Amino acid sequence: MAVFSFVLLITASAFKTILTKTRVVFGSEQSNIEGVVGLEMLRHDLQQAGFGLFSDEDSAPDFAEAANAPYSDYNDANGVPRAVVTDNNLDLGNNATVLASTDILVIKGTTVSTAGASQRWSYITDTGVPKRWGTEDFRNGTDKLIAMEQYYDKKKDQVFRKLVRVNPNNYAFSYYSTSSFTDMEGSATSEFIPPPGRRHYLYGITGGTSGGFNLRAPFNRADYIVQRRDTTPASCSPAAGTLYKMTMNQSDGRFTWIPVLDCVADMQVVLGWNTTNDPDNSQEVSVLSNADGTRYEGEANGMSIQSLMSSAEEVRRRLRLIRVYLLVQDGYRDLNFTNTDNAMVVGNPELGETELTNTVDLTTEDMRNYRWKLYWVVVRPKNLQ
């Protein structure tokens, strides 16, 4: 009996160890899978920043964006919209709004919405018949579209995109059949058909019922933020929240919340800028900045990074790189594990980003019994210029 009890004790101890290790591995693999899916959504939207945005100031209509603060702080009121807007280490006193000390990332472009129409684009010639995009087109009378005309400004040596309008604030339409367009005022029009020999590019904004144009803006918008809400899983550290993609509703300027990644303790954004005298002909990254431009590393060439960030034209011409870092919980709480890293850099110190991001103490009570890993997404936007 003594020998049997001794063997049983050893076996039980080994089994407990195996269960503990299995739980750690399972939790880690689960978070890995969630991370892959969530980061792919973020990467896609970053690459689509600026897609379908107009850049001609003269064609800017009156429009509205987010209805409520703090998200309305990143609106571009009645001008050319910035493709990317960021802010640094927010502390609003309410983790259910934005998790303290995390950045906010705002992306503007037609394809960042989840509406089916927003994933469609095409072009139209003087025949009045849009070319098909894949197996779908816009012949349903409910999708809301905009039309864009591109032209080259020889003096500025830049290509601009001009929003086609019937009148200053009548800029969208629905398409039913050949040359049959209904504008925002409910009138049939041919204004969106280009002159002979030219073409207009068409971008879907949103779907909806026929006859209604509840468009706040001629583009879509997605905000990425970290929040700690009632829906954040109980298995997450008290110091972590959920990364959400918030898509702006065209009807009222409020947001639809899409959880992207759970148990995120920090999000930091680093932007790469071209500050050369000829940015239109150079892909060089000469300056790295934090999310609000107050700190930077590199040669600014006498320019204010904050001024660049506030200008839609400068964002379009000079933003070359976007890095997003996410500090994410790896598995579940483990009382047999104690973190000793009291200065975890949510960035890449080897690239000179220590002063541009955030440093987190993982030895605090809320974090020390959790394993953490750093995800990052690096994108060179292709739809700005």
C-alpha positions as CSV (number, residue, x, y, z in Angstrom):
1,M,0.0,0.0,0.0
2,A,2.9,2.4,0.8
3,V,4.5,1.7,-2.6
4,F,1.2,2.1,-4.4
5,S,0.5,5.4,-2.6
6,F,3.9,6.6,-3.5
7,V,3.5,5.8,-7.2
8,L,0.0,7.3,-7.2
9,L,1.4,10.5,-5.6
10,I,4.1,10.8,-8.3
11,T,1.6,10.1,-11.1
12,A,-0.8,12.7,-9.8
13,S,1.9,15.3,-9.5
14,A,3.1,14.6,-13.0
15,F,-0.5,14.7,-14.3
16,K,-1.0,18.0,-12.6
17,T,2.1,19.4,-14.2
18,I,1.0,18.1,-17.6
19,L,-2.4,19.8,-17.2
20,T,-0.8,23.1,-16.2
21,K,1.5,23.0,-19.2
22,T,-1.3,22.0,-21.5
23,R,-3.5,24.9,-20.2
24,V,-0.6,27.4,-20.8
25,V,0.0,26.0,-24.3
26,F,-3.7,25.9,-25.2
27,G,-4.2,29.5,-24.0
28,S,-1.1,30.7,-25.9
29,E,-2.2,28.9,-29.1
30,Q,-5.8,30.3,-28.8
31,S,-4.5,33.8,-28.5
32,N,-2.1,33.2,-31.4
33,I,-5.1,32.3,-33.7
34,E,-7.1,35.3,-32.5
35,G,-4.1,37.5,-33.1
36,V,-3.7,36.3,-36.7
37,V,-7.3,37.0,-37.6
38,G,-7.5,40.4,-35.9
39,L,-4.2,41.6,-37.2
40,E,-5.1,40.7,-40.8
41,M,-8.2,42.9,-40.5
42,L,-6.1,45.8,-39.2
43,R,-3.4,45.3,-41.9
44,H,-6.1,45.3,-44.6
45,D,-7.6,48.6,-43.4
46,L,-4.1,50.2,-43.1
47,Q,-3.4,49.3,-46.7
48,Q,-6.7,50.7,-47.8
49,A,-6.2,54.1,-46.1
50,G,-6.9,56.8,-48.6
51,F,-8.6,54.5,-51.1
52,G,-11.4,56.5,-52.8
53,L,-10.7,59.8,-51.0
54,F,-10.9,63.0,-53.0
55,S,-7.9,65.3,-52.8
56,D,-9.1,68.4,-54.6
57,E,-10.0,71.2,-52.2
58,D,-12.3,72.8,-54.7
59,S,-14.5,69.7,-54.8
60,A,-14.9,69.3,-51.1
61,P,-18.6,69.3,-50.1
62,D,-20.0,69.9,-46.7
63,F,-19.9,66.7,-44.7
64,A,-20.0,65.3,-41.2
65,E,-18.2,62.4,-39.5
66,A,-18.3,61.1,-36.0
67,A,-21.2,62.5,-33.9
68,N,-19.8,62.2,-30.4
69,A,-16.6,63.1,-28.5
70,P,-13.9,62.0,-28.2
71,Y,-14.1,60.4,-31.7
72,S,-15.4,63.7,-33.2
73,D,-12.1,65.2,-32.3
74,Y,-10.6,63.4,-35.3
75,N,-13.2,64.7,-37.8
76,D,-12.1,66.7,-40.8
77,A,-14.8,69.3,-41.0
78,N,-15.7,70.3,-44.6
79,G,-12.4,70.0,-46.3
80,V,-10.2,67.3,-47.8
81,P,-10.2,64.4,-45.3
82,R,-6.9,63.0,-43.9
83,A,-6.5,59.4,-44.8
84,V,-4.9,58.6,-41.4
85,V,-5.4,60.4,-38.1
86,T,-3.7,59.3,-34.8
87,D,-3.4,60.5,-31.2
88,N,-1.0,59.5,-28.5
89,N,-1.3,57.9,-25.1
90,L,-4.9,59.0,-24.3
91,D,-6.0,59.3,-20.7
92,L,-9.7,60.3,-20.6
93,G,-10.4,58.9,-17.1
94,N,-12.6,56.2,-18.5
95,N,-11.2,52.9,-19.7
96,A,-14.6,52.1,-21.2
97,T,-14.0,54.9,-23.7
98,V,-10.3,54.4,-24.3
99,L,-7.9,52.4,-22.3
100,A,-5.5,54.8,-20.5
101,S,-2.1,55.4,-22.2
102,T,-3.1,53.7,-25.4
103,D,-3.1,55.3,-28.9
104,I,-6.0,55.8,-31.2
105,L,-5.9,55.1,-35.0
106,V,-8.4,56.5,-37.4
107,I,-8.5,55.3,-41.0
108,K,-10.5,57.0,-43.8
109,G,-11.3,55.4,-47.2
110,T,-14.2,53.9,-49.0
111,T,-13.4,50.2,-48.4
112,V,-12.9,50.3,-44.6
113,S,-16.6,49.8,-43.9
114,T,-18.2,46.4,-43.6
115,A,-21.1,47.4,-46.0
116,G,-21.1,45.2,-49.1
117,A,-21.3,48.2,-51.4
118,S,-18.1,49.6,-49.9
119,Q,-16.1,46.7,-51.3
120,R,-17.1,47.5,-54.8
121,W,-15.4,49.9,-57.2
122,S,-15.5,50.4,-60.9
123,Y,-15.2,53.0,-63.6
124,I,-17.5,54.5,-66.2
125,T,-16.9,55.9,-69.7
126,D,-19.1,58.3,-71.7
127,T,-21.4,55.3,-72.6
128,G,-22.9,55.6,-69.1
129,V,-22.4,51.9,-68.4
130,P,-20.1,51.1,-65.4
131,K,-17.6,48.3,-66.0
132,R,-18.2,45.3,-63.9
133,W,-16.1,44.6,-60.8
134,G,-15.8,40.8,-60.6
135,T,-19.3,39.2,-60.7
136,E,-21.0,42.2,-59.2
137,D,-22.0,45.7,-60.4
138,F,-24.0,48.6,-59.1
139,R,-27.3,47.9,-60.9
140,N,-29.5,47.5,-57.8
141,G,-30.7,51.0,-57.2
142,T,-29.8,50.9,-53.5
143,D,-26.0,51.1,-53.3
144,K,-24.8,54.6,-52.8
145,L,-21.8,55.6,-54.9
146,I,-19.5,58.5,-55.5
147,A,-17.7,59.3,-58.7
148,M,-14.1,60.6,-58.9
149,E,-12.2,62.3,-61.7
150,Q,-8.4,62.2,-61.7
151,Y,-6.3,64.9,-63.3
152,Y,-2.7,66.0,-63.3
153,D,-1.7,69.4,-62.0
154,K,1.5,70.3,-63.9
155,K,2.3,73.2,-61.7
156,K,2.3,71.2,-58.6
157,D,3.5,68.0,-60.3
158,Q,0.8,66.0,-58.5
159,V,-2.2,63.9,-59.4
160,F,-5.5,65.0,-57.8
161,R,-8.8,63.3,-57.4
162,K,-11.8,65.5,-57.9
163,L,-15.2,64.6,-56.5
164,V,-17.9,64.7,-59.2
165,R,-21.0,66.7,-58.0
166,V,-24.3,67.9,-59.4
167,N,-24.1,70.9,-57.1
168,P,-21.8,71.6,-54.1
169,N,-23.4,69.2,-51.7
170,N,-25.0,66.7,-54.1
171,Y,-22.2,64.3,-54.6
172,A,-23.6,60.7,-54.5
173,F,-26.0,58.7,-56.6
174,S,-27.6,55.3,-57.1
175,Y,-27.4,53.4,-60.4
176,Y,-30.2,51.4,-61.9
177,S,-29.5,50.6,-65.5
178,T,-27.7,52.1,-68.5
179,S,-27.3,55.8,-68.0
180,S,-29.9,55.8,-65.2
181,F,-28.6,57.7,-62.2
182,T,-30.6,59.2,-59.2
183,D,-28.8,61.8,-57.2
184,M,-29.1,62.8,-53.5
185,E,-32.0,65.1,-54.3
186,G,-34.0,62.3,-55.9
187,S,-33.6,63.6,-59.4
188,A,-32.5,61.7,-62.5
189,T,-29.2,63.1,-63.7
190,S,-26.4,62.5,-66.2
191,E,-23.8,64.6,-64.4
192,F,-21.9,61.5,-63.3
193,I,-21.3,60.4,-66.9
194,P,-17.9,61.7,-68.1
195,P,-17.3,63.7,-71.3
196,P,-16.2,61.7,-74.4
197,G,-12.8,60.2,-74.1
198,R,-12.6,60.5,-70.3
199,R,-13.6,58.2,-67.4
200,H,-14.9,58.6,-63.9
201,Y,-13.9,56.2,-61.1
202,L,-16.8,54.8,-59.0
203,Y,-16.6,53.9,-55.4
204,G,-19.3,52.3,-53.3
205,I,-20.0,53.9,-49.9
206,T,-23.0,52.0,-48.5
207,G,-26.1,50.1,-49.3
208,G,-29.6,50.8,-48.2
209,T,-33.2,51.1,-49.3
210,S,-34.1,52.7,-52.6
211,G,-34.7,56.4,-52.5
212,G,-32.9,57.3,-49.2
213,F,-29.5,59.1,-49.0
214,N,-28.4,59.1,-45.4
215,L,-24.8,59.9,-46.2
216,R,-22.8,62.0,-43.8
217,A,-19.6,61.9,-45.9
218,P,-18.4,60.8,-49.3
219,F,-16.1,58.2,-47.6
220,N,-16.1,55.6,-44.8
221,R,-14.2,55.6,-41.6
222,A,-12.8,53.0,-39.2
223,D,-11.4,53.9,-35.7
224,Y,-9.2,51.4,-33.9
225,I,-9.2,51.8,-30.1
226,V,-8.6,49.7,-27.0
227,Q,-11.3,49.7,-24.4
228,R,-12.1,47.8,-21.3
229,R,-15.9,47.1,-21.3
230,D,-18.3,44.6,-19.7
231,T,-17.8,42.4,-22.8
232,T,-14.0,42.1,-22.2
233,P,-13.5,38.4,-21.2
234,A,-13.0,37.8,-17.5
235,S,-9.8,35.8,-18.3
236,C,-8.1,39.0,-19.4
237,S,-5.8,40.9,-17.0
238,P,-7.5,43.8,-15.2
239,A,-5.0,46.0,-17.0
240,A,-6.1,44.8,-20.5
241,G,-9.1,45.5,-22.7
242,T,-10.3,44.7,-26.2
243,L,-9.1,46.1,-29.5
244,Y,-12.1,47.3,-31.4
245,K,-12.7,48.3,-35.0
246,M,-15.4,51.0,-34.9
247,T,-17.0,51.6,-38.3
248,M,-18.9,54.9,-38.7
249,N,-22.6,54.7,-39.5
250,Q,-23.4,56.9,-42.4
251,S,-26.9,57.4,-41.1
252,D,-26.1,59.1,-37.8
253,G,-22.4,59.3,-37.2
254,R,-22.3,56.8,-34.5
255,F,-20.3,53.6,-34.6
256,T,-20.7,49.9,-35.0
257,W,-18.3,48.1,-32.7
258,I,-16.4,45.0,-33.9
259,P,-14.2,43.2,-31.4
260,V,-10.9,42.4,-33.1
261,L,-8.5,41.1,-30.4
262,D,-9.1,40.4,-26.7
263,C,-6.7,41.1,-23.7
264,V,-4.8,44.0,-25.2
265,A,-2.9,46.1,-22.6
266,D,-1.4,48.7,-25.0
267,M,-1.6,49.9,-28.6
268,Q,1.2,52.2,-29.9
269,V,1.4,53.8,-33.3
270,V,4.6,54.9,-35.0
271,L,4.5,56.9,-38.3
272,G,7.2,57.2,-40.9
273,W,7.5,60.5,-42.8
274,N,9.3,61.7,-45.9
275,T,10.6,65.2,-45.1
276,T,12.7,65.7,-48.3
277,N,12.2,68.6,-50.6
278,D,10.7,66.4,-53.3
279,P,8.4,63.9,-51.5
280,D,6.4,63.1,-54.6
281,N,9.4,61.4,-56.2
282,S,10.9,59.6,-53.2
283,Q,9.7,56.8,-51.0
284,E,12.3,57.6,-48.3
285,V,11.4,57.5,-44.6
286,S,13.5,60.3,-43.1
287,V,11.6,60.7,-39.8
288,L,9.8,58.4,-37.4
289,S,7.2,60.1,-35.1
290,N,4.9,59.1,-32.3
291,A,1.1,59.2,-32.8
292,D,0.7,62.9,-32.2
293,G,3.9,64.2,-33.6
294,T,5.3,65.6,-30.4
295,R,8.3,63.3,-30.5
296,Y,10.3,62.2,-33.5
297,E,13.6,60.6,-34.5
298,G,15.4,61.5,-37.7
299,E,15.9,64.6,-39.9
300,A,12.8,66.8,-40.0
301,N,14.4,69.2,-42.4
302,G,12.9,72.2,-40.5
303,M,9.4,70.9,-40.7
304,S,6.9,70.5,-37.8
305,I,5.7,66.9,-37.7
306,Q,2.5,68.0,-36.0
307,S,1.8,70.4,-38.9
308,L,2.3,67.6,-41.4
309,M,-0.2,65.5,-39.4
310,S,-2.9,68.2,-39.5
311,S,-2.7,68.6,-43.3
312,A,-4.6,66.2,-45.5
313,E,-2.3,67.1,-48.4
314,E,0.9,66.5,-46.4
315,V,-0.4,63.2,-45.0
316,R,-1.1,62.1,-48.6
317,R,2.3,63.3,-49.9
318,R,4.6,62.5,-47.0
319,L,3.3,59.6,-44.9
320,R,5.3,56.5,-46.0
321,L,5.1,54.0,-43.1
322,I,2.7,53.0,-40.4
323,R,3.7,50.7,-37.5
324,V,1.1,49.5,-35.0
325,Y,2.3,47.7,-31.9
326,L,0.0,45.7,-29.6
327,L,0.9,44.3,-26.2
328,V,-1.3,41.2,-25.9
329,Q,-1.9,38.7,-23.1
330,D,-0.5,35.3,-23.9
331,G,-2.8,32.6,-22.4
332,Y,-4.4,32.8,-19.0
333,R,-3.3,33.9,-15.5
334,D,-0.7,31.6,-14.1
335,L,0.1,31.9,-10.3
336,N,3.1,29.7,-10.8
337,F,4.6,32.4,-13.2
338,T,5.9,35.8,-12.1
339,N,7.0,38.4,-14.6
340,T,10.2,40.2,-13.9
341,D,10.2,42.7,-16.8
342,N,9.6,46.2,-15.4
343,A,10.4,48.1,-18.6
344,M,8.7,46.3,-21.5
345,V,9.0,48.6,-24.6
346,V,5.8,48.5,-26.8
347,G,7.9,49.2,-29.9
348,N,11.2,48.4,-31.4
349,P,14.2,49.9,-29.5
350,E,16.6,48.8,-32.3
351,L,14.7,51.2,-34.6
352,G,15.0,54.1,-32.2
353,E,11.4,53.9,-31.1
354,T,11.9,53.7,-27.3
355,E,11.0,57.4,-26.9
356,L,8.2,57.2,-29.5
357,T,6.1,54.6,-27.9
358,N,5.4,53.4,-24.4
359,T,7.2,51.4,-21.7
360,V,5.1,49.1,-19.5
361,D,5.9,47.7,-16.1
362,L,4.9,44.0,-16.2
363,T,5.7,43.4,-12.5
364,T,2.6,45.3,-11.3
365,E,-0.1,43.3,-9.5
366,D,-2.5,43.4,-12.5
367,M,0.1,42.1,-14.9
368,R,2.8,40.0,-13.1
369,N,1.1,36.6,-13.2
370,Y,0.4,36.9,-17.0
371,R,2.6,36.2,-20.0
372,W,2.7,38.9,-22.6
373,K,3.7,39.1,-26.2
374,L,4.2,41.9,-28.7
375,Y,2.4,41.9,-32.0
376,W,3.2,44.5,-34.6
377,V,1.8,45.3,-38.1
378,V,4.0,47.3,-40.5
379,V,2.4,48.8,-43.7
380,R,3.5,51.1,-46.4
381,P,0.3,52.7,-47.6
382,K,-0.2,52.4,-51.3
383,N,-3.5,54.4,-51.7
384,L,-2.4,57.9,-50.5
385,Q,-0.8,59.4,-53.5
